[in-house]
Amino acid sequence: MIKFQDLESFTPDDVEAAVSRDSPDELPLVPITAALLSPDPGSGASICLRLTTHEDPKVRGNAVLSIGHLARRFRSLDETSIRPVIERALHDRDEYVRSSACSAADEIHQFLHWTIAGHRYG
């Protein structure tokens, strides 16, 4: 079985298969792979946004962090869907998710020039 992160390109079916497997070794890498390989910001963001609500903090944190990667790659994201997710993640119960949200907020600020409420810049 090929793991999602080993793919050079992927389809929605590949994403669904990885999510269905819910493997703790594979699923945290899905949003990172999606952010780095997505052909457009919308498809990558869709995958990342979906995984920001996963119960595993490593999956949530990597999904939030990967949104920052998308901002850097594409210099364009849908602010109405992204901003509230990053703002919520800054207050997540898990430290890894919060620190990932800080990194994403920094990249979003640098590349998209948004100011994320609740994030300390500098």
Secondary structure, DSSP 8 states (H G I E B T S, - for coil): ---GGG-SS--HHHHHHHHHHT-TTTGGGHHHHHHHH-SSHHHHHHHHHHHTT-SSHHHHHHHHHHHHHHHHHHS---HHHHHHHHHHHTT-SSHHHHHHHHHHHHHHHHHH----TT----
